[in-house]
Amino acid sequence: MDWLSFIAVVVTITGIPITILATRTWGTRRAKVQITLDATSIIPIEIDSVPLKVTYEDHLVENPYLITVIIDNKGPRDVSSAMFDADKSLFFWFDQPFYGLTSTAGSTEFASSSAEESQGGGYVQIFPGLLSRGAQWSFSALVSGPAKVRCESSLIDTKTIWANSGSPDTPEPDFMY
């Protein structure tokens, strides 16, 4: 009878830490999204004297920058369209004149402000959709000058991490929930 009591105590003492460890490791299946921002000057300052000009839909772009944003699902589960609070989109706001999207990739829809309405800054809207585990959404946009990027997120039950590409032209992002 004493052996049974001893075994019960050992199982209880070892079972509690194992349960806590397992719960911390596999228990919460919160989604995790990494947003990487990269800004690249299209015409480097060193060749400023060269008569090179950038236009976008017949608009001259002063000090052109290509901003690339990558939304990467790094978590243990899919980010479904139901995880967008009240079906609200993700918005990326730019504080410099915005000319438009140059490319998009991923399984969702994108929209943006036009060059005519965005001389004081513009936005890119990403509509709710399924971002599968390990999948990415991305877009590139043309702006005038090194733009500060602000993200407005409506994702619930999702940890969002900003990552900088490491480029010296890339500004620090701003994040709003």
C-alpha positions as CSV (number, residue, x, y, z in Angstrom):
1,M,0.0,0.0,0.0
2,D,2.9,2.4,0.7
3,W,4.2,1.8,-2.8
4,L,1.0,2.9,-4.4
5,S,1.0,6.1,-2.3
6,F,4.6,6.8,-3.3
7,I,3.8,6.2,-7.0
8,A,0.8,8.5,-6.8
9,V,2.9,11.3,-5.3
10,V,5.7,10.9,-7.9
11,V,3.2,11.0,-10.8
12,T,1.5,14.0,-9.3
13,I,4.8,15.9,-8.8
14,T,6.1,15.1,-12.2
15,G,2.8,15.5,-14.0
16,I,2.2,19.1,-13.0
17,P,5.4,20.6,-14.6
18,I,4.9,18.4,-17.7
19,T,1.3,19.7,-18.0
20,I,2.4,23.3,-17.6
21,L,5.2,22.8,-20.2
22,A,2.9,21.1,-22.7
23,T,0.3,23.8,-22.3
24,R,2.8,26.6,-22.9
25,T,4.3,24.8,-25.9
26,W,1.2,23.5,-27.7
27,G,-1.8,24.8,-25.7
28,T,-2.5,28.2,-27.1
29,R,-2.6,28.2,-30.9
30,R,-2.5,31.9,-31.4
31,A,-1.8,33.1,-34.9
32,K,1.5,34.9,-35.6
33,V,2.0,37.3,-38.5
34,Q,5.3,39.0,-39.4
35,I,5.2,42.3,-41.4
36,T,8.4,43.1,-43.1
37,L,9.0,46.6,-44.5
38,D,11.6,47.6,-47.1
39,A,12.2,51.0,-48.7
40,T,14.5,51.4,-51.7
41,S,15.5,54.6,-53.4
42,I,15.0,54.1,-57.1
43,I,17.5,56.9,-58.0
44,P,20.4,56.9,-55.6
45,I,21.7,60.3,-54.5
46,E,25.1,59.6,-56.0
47,I,23.7,59.8,-59.6
48,D,21.5,62.9,-58.9
49,S,23.2,64.8,-61.7
50,V,22.1,62.3,-64.3
51,P,19.0,63.4,-66.2
52,L,17.0,60.4,-65.1
53,K,13.3,60.8,-64.3
54,V,10.7,58.4,-63.0
55,T,7.0,58.7,-64.0
56,Y,4.0,56.8,-62.9
57,E,0.9,57.1,-65.2
58,D,2.2,60.4,-66.6
59,H,3.0,61.8,-63.1
60,L,6.6,62.9,-62.5
61,V,7.8,61.2,-59.2
62,E,10.2,63.4,-57.3
63,N,12.7,61.4,-55.1
64,P,11.1,58.0,-56.0
65,Y,11.0,55.2,-53.5
66,L,9.7,51.7,-53.8
67,I,8.1,50.5,-50.6
68,T,7.7,46.7,-50.3
69,V,5.6,45.2,-47.5
70,I,5.5,41.4,-46.9
71,I,2.9,39.9,-44.6
72,D,4.1,36.4,-43.6
73,N,2.1,33.9,-41.5
74,K,4.8,32.5,-39.2
75,G,2.4,31.0,-36.7
76,P,1.0,27.5,-36.0
77,R,-2.4,28.1,-37.6
78,D,-4.1,29.8,-40.6
79,V,-5.2,33.4,-40.4
80,S,-8.8,33.1,-41.6
81,S,-11.1,35.9,-42.8
82,A,-13.1,35.5,-39.6
83,M,-10.0,36.7,-37.6
84,F,-10.5,40.2,-39.2
85,D,-12.5,42.0,-36.5
86,A,-15.9,43.1,-37.9
87,D,-14.7,42.2,-41.4
88,K,-12.3,45.3,-41.4
89,S,-9.4,45.4,-43.8
90,L,-5.7,45.9,-43.0
91,F,-4.6,49.4,-44.0
92,F,-1.1,50.7,-44.7
93,W,-0.9,54.5,-44.7
94,F,1.9,56.5,-46.2
95,D,2.8,60.0,-45.2
96,Q,4.4,61.0,-48.6
97,P,2.8,61.5,-52.0
98,F,1.6,58.0,-53.1
99,Y,1.4,57.1,-56.7
100,G,0.1,53.5,-56.7
101,L,0.8,49.8,-56.4
102,T,3.5,48.3,-58.7
103,S,2.9,44.7,-57.7
104,T,0.8,42.5,-55.4
105,A,1.1,38.8,-54.5
106,G,-1.1,36.5,-52.4
107,S,-4.5,35.0,-52.2
108,T,-6.5,38.1,-51.3
109,E,-7.6,41.4,-52.9
110,F,-5.7,44.7,-52.6
111,A,-6.9,48.3,-53.2
112,S,-5.1,51.6,-53.0
113,S,-5.6,55.3,-53.3
114,S,-4.9,56.9,-56.7
115,A,-2.1,59.3,-57.5
116,E,-4.6,62.2,-58.0
117,E,-6.1,61.8,-54.5
118,S,-2.9,61.0,-52.7
119,Q,-0.5,63.9,-53.0
120,G,-0.4,64.3,-49.2
121,G,-0.1,60.6,-48.6
122,G,-2.0,57.5,-49.6
123,Y,-3.0,54.0,-48.5
124,V,-3.0,50.4,-49.4
125,Q,-6.0,48.3,-48.3
126,I,-5.8,44.5,-47.9
127,F,-9.2,42.9,-47.7
128,P,-10.0,40.0,-45.3
129,G,-9.0,36.6,-46.7
130,L,-7.3,33.3,-45.8
131,L,-3.6,33.6,-45.1
132,S,-2.5,30.0,-44.8
133,R,0.2,28.8,-42.4
134,G,3.5,29.6,-44.1
135,A,2.0,31.7,-46.8
136,Q,2.6,35.3,-47.7
137,W,0.8,38.4,-49.0
138,S,2.9,41.2,-50.4
139,F,2.7,44.5,-52.3
140,S,5.1,47.1,-53.6
141,A,4.1,50.8,-54.0
142,L,5.7,53.8,-55.5
143,V,6.0,56.9,-53.2
144,S,7.8,60.2,-53.3
145,G,10.5,60.3,-50.6
146,P,11.2,58.0,-47.7
147,A,7.7,57.5,-46.4
148,K,6.7,56.7,-42.8
149,V,4.4,53.7,-42.9
150,R,1.5,53.2,-40.5
151,C,-0.4,49.9,-40.3
152,E,-3.9,49.8,-39.0
153,S,-4.8,46.2,-38.1
154,S,-8.0,44.6,-37.2
155,L,-6.7,41.1,-36.7
156,I,-7.9,39.4,-33.5
157,D,-6.2,36.6,-31.6
158,T,-3.1,37.2,-33.7
159,K,0.4,38.3,-32.6
160,T,1.8,40.9,-35.1
161,I,5.5,41.5,-35.3
162,W,7.2,44.2,-37.3
163,A,10.5,43.3,-39.1
164,N,12.7,45.8,-40.8
165,S,14.6,44.6,-43.9
166,G,17.8,46.2,-42.7
167,S,18.0,48.6,-45.6
168,P,19.3,52.1,-44.4
169,D,16.5,53.7,-46.5
170,T,13.7,51.9,-44.5
171,P,12.0,54.0,-41.9
172,E,10.7,52.7,-38.6
173,P,7.0,51.6,-39.0
174,D,4.1,52.6,-36.9
175,F,1.5,50.1,-35.8
176,M,-2.1,50.8,-34.7
177,Y,-4.7,48.2,-33.5
